Structure formats: structure tokens, C-alpha cells
Amino acid sequence: MNEHEGITGRHRLVELAGRLAPRHGYNATRLDGVRLLRSEAVLHDVPVLYRPGAVFVLQGRKQGMLEDQVYLYDEEYYLAVSMPVPFRMGSVASSERPLLAVYVEFDMALAAEIAAQVTAHGDIDTDIGAGRPRSLISSQMEAGIADVLLRLLTALGDPVEAAVLGSGILRELHYRVLVGPQGGAMIAALQQDGAAGRIVRSLGFLRENYSSGISVTDLASNAGMSVPSYHSHFKEMTGSSPIQYVKAMRLHEARLMIARRGKIADVATSVGYASTSQFARDFRRHFGRTASEEMKWVRHHLGEVE
């Protein structure tokens, strides 16, 4: 693809995304797991927790901060998320040039199937086998990725194309991400080998059981690791201690429930808090706003939360 074709393709992507995301905030699409975001706000230091998948910013700029690492995702780079981790996010946009982004949540069974097929063919040019599992990876947008995104957005604009072609295009997008520059790190996370694999499996358990009473001793035992080893590997992969991670997951789930107009006391109980007052303190410390204030913030910046 020459430079002119690249610029034309980018303009087309922005045009299609603008049509598919007419509302401020997140816009659902005809395919499960695919959402488009339109934002006109400049945001600073916002706590976020993405599920495994990829974020493609077609216009505007975002950056994530996890410990001392900065992950840029903008018109040239996309963010791949191999495991859910809490981090901080900032973004740049304006009413004249709104941020437009495509969020694709991975089908983990499909991703694991593709990873197995990829690793069975050693001739594929990727660092598979040398990869260390990483939670976040920022990679340059390649022509193959841009081409799949163009076909995806085109199909989303037509109900018949979305129904007939959508799943195949999403499968190809999974593949393109998994054989991209970050492929080795992502496939290492999917393969769940060694100590890192035990942590990945533990994160899956936490995702399903975050509202239950959880002790680090039990988590370490279930992972077949000593408590110090479990804590060390967990911190290395997520940037958080196990207890901090569980708290962040509870608070982010609570944030979604509250944005859907759930009652705060009921939400606190449902995510595992025995004390509503402790929940209120933790929530304000994490998000910098009360739960009621956060509900208004989410609805203003992110729109209706499905």
C-alpha cells in the first residue's frame, strides 16, 4: 500500500466510524463484542479496566499508564489486551475532531483455537515461543490490520453483510492481532504455560468469583504456588497485588452497575462488600468521585452503558 492509498484508507475508516458512532459515548453494533466510541472530551488519569481484546483509535489519541509504562494507542498504534488489568487512561479529542475508536472484545475460545493453529506452523513469522505473557501491548497499525478494520466497518453498515460476513472478518481480525508484533506475548498468555500460565488461569478464576470471599493463601494454593511466589508473579503481570486487583475489579463492576442505575447499597453487596460505607470510601478513593457523581460522569462521557 502506497502513502496515498494509506491516507485514503484512513479517511474512509474515519468516515465509516463516524456513521456507525453517531452518539457521544459507546455505540453498539450489529456484532456482539464490537463497540464504537465517540468522544469529544480531553480526559486525564481515568481508571479503566479493559477486557481482553483490542482497541483501534481511528481519530484522536489515547494513552494508558500502568506503573511506569506508557502505552500509546492512536491513529498509528493500537492497544492489545491479553488479560484484564486495571490501569489509568488519558485521551485527546475535541468537538471539531472527535475521538473515534473501535473496541473489539476477544472471543477467548476462538483466540485459543487460532493460537493453537498458529503455533502448529513454525514457518509463521512471529516471536512465538520467545514471548513472555504481557497484559498490555501497544503495536503499530499494519496494513493488514487496517484492511480488516475497513472490511469490518463496511460490513457493520449493512445488516446482511454483518450477518453473513461478520464472524469471518472477526476471526481474521483475531488472527491478525495474534500474529502481529505482540503475538508472542499474547499467545504466551493464551497458552497458560509455567508460572505465568498459572497466574493467567488465576485471573480467569477471579473474573468469575470476584464477589466471593477470596484469600491470597487460597489463590496461591489453587495455583500450586507459594504465597510469596504467587504474589511476585501476580504483581509482575498485572501491576497490582492480588488484593488490590480484586478490589479494582469489584469497583469497576460496581461502576457499571451504578451507571445502569443500580442502587448503591445493592451494588455494594453484589460485588462483595459487607459494608456500604467501606464501599463508598474505596469507590471515592479509586475514582476520585462518589458513586452518584461517577454515575453522572459515566453517562455524560460514555453514554448509555449496556
C-alpha positions as CSV (number, residue, x, y, z in Angstrom):
1,M,0.0,0.0,0.0
2,N,1.5,3.4,-1.0
3,E,1.2,6.5,1.1
4,H,-1.8,7.9,-0.9
5,E,-3.7,4.6,-0.5
6,G,-2.9,4.6,3.2
7,I,-4.2,8.2,3.7
8,T,-7.3,7.4,1.6
9,G,-8.0,4.2,3.6
10,R,-7.6,6.1,6.9
11,H,-10.1,8.7,5.8
12,R,-12.5,6.0,4.8
13,L,-12.1,4.3,8.2
14,V,-12.9,7.6,9.9
15,E,-15.9,8.3,7.7
16,L,-17.4,4.8,8.4
17,A,-16.7,5.0,12.1
18,G,-18.4,8.4,12.2
19,R,-21.5,7.0,10.7
20,L,-21.6,3.9,13.0
21,A,-21.0,6.0,16.1
22,P,-23.4,9.0,15.8
23,R,-23.9,9.3,19.6
24,H,-21.4,10.5,22.2
25,G,-20.1,7.6,24.2
26,Y,-20.2,3.9,23.3
27,N,-22.3,2.8,20.3
28,A,-23.4,-0.8,20.0
29,T,-23.0,-2.5,16.6
30,R,-24.6,-5.5,14.8
31,L,-21.9,-7.8,16.1
32,D,-21.5,-8.9,19.7
33,G,-18.2,-7.8,21.2
34,V,-17.7,-4.9,18.9
35,R,-18.4,-1.3,20.0
36,L,-17.5,2.1,18.7
37,L,-16.7,5.1,20.8
38,R,-17.2,8.7,20.0
39,S,-15.8,11.2,22.5
40,E,-15.1,15.0,22.3
41,A,-13.5,15.2,25.8
42,V,-9.9,15.6,26.9
43,L,-9.6,13.1,29.8
44,H,-6.8,12.8,32.3
45,D,-5.9,9.9,34.7
46,V,-9.1,7.9,34.4
47,P,-9.2,4.5,36.0
48,V,-10.1,1.8,33.4
49,L,-10.2,-2.0,33.2
50,Y,-10.5,-3.4,29.7
51,R,-11.5,-7.0,29.0
52,P,-9.2,-9.0,26.7
53,G,-9.3,-7.6,23.2
54,A,-8.0,-4.7,21.1
55,V,-8.7,-1.0,20.8
56,F,-8.2,0.7,17.5
57,V,-8.2,4.5,17.6
58,L,-9.1,5.8,14.1
59,Q,-9.1,9.5,15.1
60,G,-7.7,11.2,18.2
61,R,-5.3,9.8,20.8
62,K,-5.4,7.7,23.9
63,Q,-2.6,6.5,26.2
64,G,-2.6,4.1,29.1
65,M,-0.4,4.2,32.1
66,L,0.5,1.0,34.1
67,E,3.1,1.6,36.8
68,D,5.9,3.3,35.0
69,Q,4.9,2.1,31.5
70,V,3.1,4.3,28.9
71,Y,1.0,2.6,26.2
72,L,0.1,4.8,23.2
73,Y,-2.9,3.9,21.1
74,D,-3.8,6.4,18.4
75,E,-4.1,6.7,14.6
76,E,-0.7,4.9,14.2
77,Y,-0.8,2.4,17.2
78,Y,-3.4,0.1,18.6
79,L,-3.7,-1.5,22.1
80,A,-3.9,-5.2,22.6
81,V,-5.1,-6.5,25.9
82,S,-4.3,-10.1,26.7
83,M,-5.7,-10.2,30.2
84,P,-7.9,-7.7,32.2
85,V,-5.7,-5.3,34.3
86,P,-6.7,-2.0,35.9
87,F,-4.7,0.9,34.6
88,R,-5.0,4.7,34.1
89,M,-6.1,6.3,30.8
90,G,-5.9,9.7,29.2
91,S,-7.3,10.9,25.9
92,V,-7.2,13.8,23.5
93,A,-10.3,14.8,21.4
94,S,-12.4,17.9,20.5
95,S,-15.8,18.7,19.1
96,E,-14.1,19.6,15.8
97,R,-12.2,16.4,15.7
98,P,-13.8,13.8,18.0
99,L,-12.1,10.7,19.1
100,L,-13.4,7.7,17.2
101,A,-12.3,4.2,18.3
102,V,-13.3,0.6,17.7
103,Y,-13.3,-1.7,20.7
104,V,-13.2,-5.5,19.9
105,E,-13.6,-7.9,22.8
106,F,-11.8,-11.2,22.2
107,D,-13.7,-14.4,21.9
108,M,-11.2,-16.3,24.1
109,A,-12.1,-19.7,22.9
110,L,-11.6,-18.5,19.3
111,A,-8.4,-16.8,20.2
112,A,-7.1,-20.0,21.9
113,E,-8.1,-22.1,18.8
114,I,-6.2,-19.7,16.5
115,A,-3.2,-19.6,18.8
116,A,-3.0,-23.4,18.7
117,Q,-3.2,-23.4,14.9
118,V,-0.6,-20.7,14.6
119,T,1.9,-22.4,16.9
120,A,1.5,-25.7,15.0
121,H,3.0,-23.9,12.0
122,G,6.6,-22.9,12.8
123,D,7.0,-21.1,9.5
124,I,4.8,-18.2,10.6
125,D,7.0,-15.1,11.2
126,T,6.3,-14.2,14.8
127,D,8.2,-14.4,18.1
128,I,6.0,-17.3,19.4
129,G,7.9,-19.4,21.9
130,A,10.1,-16.4,22.9
131,G,7.2,-14.3,24.1
132,R,6.6,-13.5,27.8
133,P,3.0,-13.1,28.7
134,R,2.1,-9.4,29.0
135,S,-1.2,-7.8,29.9
136,L,-1.0,-4.7,27.6
137,I,0.9,-4.3,24.3
138,S,0.9,-1.2,22.0
139,S,1.7,-2.1,18.4
140,Q,1.9,-0.1,15.2
141,M,-1.1,-0.4,13.0
142,E,-0.1,-2.5,10.0
143,A,-1.7,-2.6,6.5
144,G,-3.3,-6.0,7.2
145,I,-5.0,-4.8,10.4
146,A,-6.3,-1.6,8.7
147,D,-7.6,-3.7,5.8
148,V,-9.6,-6.0,8.1
149,L,-10.9,-3.0,10.0
150,L,-12.1,-1.4,6.8
151,R,-14.0,-4.5,5.8
152,L,-15.4,-4.9,9.3
153,L,-16.8,-1.4,9.4
154,T,-18.1,-1.7,5.9
155,A,-20.0,-4.9,6.9
156,L,-21.3,-3.4,10.1
157,G,-23.1,-0.8,8.0
158,D,-25.2,-3.4,6.3
159,P,-27.4,-6.0,8.2
160,V,-27.0,-8.7,5.6
161,E,-23.2,-8.3,5.3
162,A,-22.9,-8.2,9.1
163,A,-24.8,-11.4,9.5
164,V,-23.1,-13.3,6.6
165,L,-19.5,-11.9,6.8
166,G,-19.2,-10.5,10.3
167,S,-18.0,-13.7,12.1
168,G,-15.4,-14.4,9.4
169,I,-14.0,-10.9,9.5
170,L,-13.8,-11.0,13.3
171,R,-11.9,-14.4,13.1
172,E,-9.4,-12.8,10.7
173,L,-9.0,-9.8,13.0
174,H,-8.2,-12.1,15.9
175,Y,-5.7,-13.8,13.7
176,R,-4.0,-10.6,12.6
177,V,-3.6,-9.4,16.1
178,L,-2.2,-12.8,17.3
179,V,0.4,-12.8,14.5
180,G,1.3,-9.1,14.9
181,P,4.3,-7.7,16.7
182,Q,2.7,-8.5,20.1
183,G,1.7,-12.1,19.0
184,G,4.3,-13.9,21.0
185,A,3.3,-12.2,24.3
186,M,-0.4,-12.7,23.7
187,I,-0.1,-16.3,22.6
188,A,2.1,-17.0,25.7
189,A,-0.7,-15.7,27.8
190,L,-3.3,-17.9,26.0
191,Q,-1.1,-21.0,26.2
192,Q,-1.0,-20.6,30.0
193,D,2.3,-22.4,30.5
194,G,4.5,-22.3,33.5
195,A,4.2,-19.9,36.5
196,A,2.8,-17.1,34.2
197,G,0.1,-19.5,32.9
198,R,-0.9,-20.3,36.5
199,I,-1.4,-16.6,37.1
200,V,-3.5,-16.2,33.9
201,R,-5.7,-19.1,35.0
202,S,-6.0,-17.5,38.4
203,L,-7.1,-14.2,36.8
204,G,-9.8,-16.2,35.0
205,F,-11.0,-17.6,38.3
206,L,-11.0,-14.1,39.8
207,R,-13.0,-12.8,36.9
208,E,-15.8,-15.3,37.7
209,N,-15.5,-15.1,41.5
210,Y,-14.5,-11.6,42.4
211,S,-17.6,-11.1,44.6
212,S,-16.8,-14.1,46.8
213,G,-14.6,-14.1,49.9
214,I,-11.1,-14.6,48.4
215,S,-7.8,-15.1,50.3
216,V,-4.3,-14.9,48.7
217,T,-3.4,-18.1,50.5
218,D,-6.2,-19.9,48.8
219,L,-5.4,-18.4,45.4
220,A,-1.7,-19.4,45.7
221,S,-2.7,-22.9,46.8
222,N,-5.1,-23.3,43.9
223,A,-2.3,-22.1,41.6
224,G,0.1,-24.6,43.1
225,M,2.5,-21.8,44.2
226,S,3.8,-20.5,47.5
227,V,2.3,-17.2,48.6
228,P,5.5,-15.2,48.0
229,S,5.9,-16.7,44.5
230,Y,2.3,-16.1,43.7
231,H,2.3,-12.5,44.9
232,S,5.5,-11.8,43.0
233,H,4.4,-13.2,39.6
234,F,0.9,-11.7,40.0
235,K,2.4,-8.2,40.6
236,E,4.8,-8.6,37.6
237,M,1.9,-9.5,35.2
238,T,-0.8,-7.1,36.4
239,G,1.0,-4.2,38.2
240,S,-1.2,-4.9,41.2
241,S,-1.1,-7.1,44.3
242,P,-3.9,-9.8,44.3
243,I,-5.9,-7.9,46.9
244,Q,-5.6,-4.6,45.0
245,Y,-6.6,-6.4,41.8
246,V,-9.7,-7.9,43.4
247,K,-10.7,-4.5,44.9
248,A,-10.3,-2.8,41.5
249,M,-12.3,-5.5,39.7
250,R,-15.1,-5.1,42.3
251,L,-15.2,-1.3,42.0
252,H,-15.2,-1.4,38.1
253,E,-18.0,-3.9,38.1
254,A,-19.9,-1.7,40.6
255,R,-19.3,1.3,38.4
256,L,-21.1,-0.4,35.5
257,M,-24.0,-1.5,37.7
258,I,-24.4,2.0,39.1
259,A,-24.2,3.6,35.7
260,R,-27.2,1.3,34.8
261,R,-29.0,3.0,37.7
262,G,-28.4,0.2,40.2
263,K,-29.0,1.1,43.9
264,I,-25.7,1.8,45.6
265,A,-26.3,-0.4,48.6
266,D,-27.5,-3.3,46.5
267,V,-24.5,-2.9,44.2
268,A,-22.0,-2.8,47.1
269,T,-23.4,-6.1,48.4
270,S,-23.5,-7.8,44.9
271,V,-19.8,-7.1,44.3
272,G,-18.7,-8.5,47.7
273,Y,-18.7,-5.6,50.1
274,A,-20.2,-6.3,53.6
275,S,-20.1,-2.6,54.5
276,T,-21.7,0.1,52.3
277,S,-19.7,2.8,54.0
278,Q,-16.4,0.9,53.2
279,F,-17.6,0.5,49.6
280,A,-18.2,4.3,49.4
281,R,-14.7,5.1,50.8
282,D,-13.0,2.7,48.4
283,F,-15.0,3.9,45.4
284,R,-14.2,7.5,46.0
285,R,-10.5,6.8,46.6
286,H,-10.3,4.8,43.3
287,F,-12.4,7.0,41.0
288,G,-12.0,10.4,42.7
289,R,-15.7,10.8,42.8
290,T,-18.6,9.5,44.8
291,A,-20.7,6.7,43.3
292,S,-23.5,9.2,42.5
293,E,-21.0,11.6,40.9
294,E,-19.4,8.8,38.9
295,M,-22.8,7.7,37.5
296,K,-23.3,11.2,36.1
297,W,-19.7,11.3,34.8
298,V,-20.1,7.9,33.0
299,R,-23.4,8.8,31.4
300,H,-22.0,12.2,30.3
301,H,-18.7,10.8,28.8
302,L,-19.6,7.3,27.8
303,G,-23.3,7.5,27.1
304,E,-25.8,4.7,27.8
305,V,-23.9,1.7,29.3
306,E,-25.4,-1.6,28.0
